């Protein structure tokens, strides 16, 4: 009987600690919306209760945007992003210019975020110069010839010294 009581005293607090994080999830969410640097929108979603990222399969986020000149986009459902849990992305949905975006999530995880973003044409990276194929300034190719000649000369001297020592013995 004493063993069962001691086991219960150990197991019950462990179960409470183990179940607490799962119980904290759910309910309202905090949404942080921003532009992605080009023509898309990214959102980070966390639970309001504990700040943990929202599981991407739980939340349904909807984007609506209003741009200059009365342009509108949406409603668009955001897809989970590859950055990890709690990140969502729209892809390229905006045209260049200033936009007011509103992202909402419905019950049982209500949330809302509003932000002003500047959509820009996506930039492409310039190809990096490949030092192995680009000619170097000043024509340093002659240095390889000098190094090769020095190596051959050193090998010839070593062979001659070795042959001379063998001949003297």
N, C-alpha and C positions, 0 to 999 in steps of 0.2 A: 504494500500500500504506500509506503514511504517513497519507494522508487517511482511509482506512477505520479505521485504528487511532485517530486523533484523534476521528473521529465516534463510534466505539464508546465512547471514554472520556467523551464528553459525553452520549450517549444513555442508557447503562446507569445512571448515577446518577439521571438524570431519571426513568427508568422506575421505579426503586426508590422514589423520593420519591412519585411519582404513585400507585403501587400500595399503599403503606404504609397510608393511611387505610382503604382498602377491606379490607385484610387484618385490620385491627384490629377491625372490626365482627364481630359474631357472638359466640356463647358466652353466659356468664351475664349477667344484667341486674340492675340495681338498680332496685327499685320503691319509689316514695314515694307512699303512699296517704293520703288525707285526705277529710273531708266537704266538700261543695260549698257549705255555708252553709244548705242547705235539707234535702232528703230524698234526696240523691244522693251519689255517691262519685266523686272524681276521682283519677287516678293519673298520675304522671310516670314514664316508663321511659327509662333510659339504659343504655348498654353499660358493663359493669364495667371493661373493659380501658381504654377511652379517654374515657368520660364523654359521648360523643355521644348525641343523642336516637335512640331506636329508630325505624326506619321503620315507620309505622303498619300497613303491609301484612304485616310480618314476624311480629309478636307476637300471640299469642292469650292474653288475660288473663281469668281467671275469678275472680269475687267470691263469697264466702260470708260471711254476717253472722249474728251471734247477738246478740239484744237482751234487754232486761230481761224477766223472766217466761218465759224459754225460747223467745221468738220467734226464728224463723230465716228467712233469705232466702238463696236460692241453691241450686245454683250458677247464676250469671248471667254470660254472656260480655259483657265490656265492649267498647264501640264506640269507634273512634278519634274524638277530639274535634276541633273546628274550630280550637282554639288553635294547632295546629301539630304537627310530628312529635314523637312521644314522649308525647303526652297522650291519655288515655282517660277516658271517662265512663260512668256507669251509667244516667243519667236518674233519675227519681224512683222509687226502689225501697224506701226505708226509711220507716217510720212514725216520728212524733216520739218521741224518747227517746234513751237511751244505747245505743250499739251497739259491738260489737267486730267489726271487719271484717278479713278475711284475703283478700288478692289473691295469686294464684299464676300463674306462667307455666310451661309445659311445655318439655321438650327440643325443639329444640336450644338454647333460650334460657331456662334455668331461672332463676327468681327468686321471691321471696316477700316480702310486706310485711304487717305487722299493725299496726292502729291502733285507738284508741278514739275514736269520734266522737259528737257530740251532734246528732242530726237534729232539725230544727225545721220548722215550717210555713213555707212560702215567703212572704216578705213582698212586698207590692205597693207600688210607689211611689205616693205621693199626687200627684194632678195639680197641676202648678205653676200658680200664679195668672198669668193673662195680663194684663199691665199695660195693654194696649190696650182690653180689654173691661171690666176692673174699674174701678168709680168710685174716683177717688182721694179720700183723706181731705181734708176742708176745702173741697171744691167749687172746684177751681182752673179750672173751665171759663170763668170770666169773663176769665181772662188771655188766652185766644185772641181774645175779642172786642176787648179793648184793643189787642192786637198788630195785628189786622186793621184797626181804625180808624186806628191810627197809620200803618200802611202806606198806606192810602187818603189820609190827610191829607198825607203826604209826597209822594205822587204828584201830588195836586192843587196843592200849593205849587210843585213842580218845573215843572209845565205852566204855571202862572201866571207864574213868573219867566221861562220861555222865551218866552212870548207877549209879555211886557213888553219884553224885549230886542229882539225882532223889530220891535215897534212903534216903538222909539226909533231904529232905524237908518234 
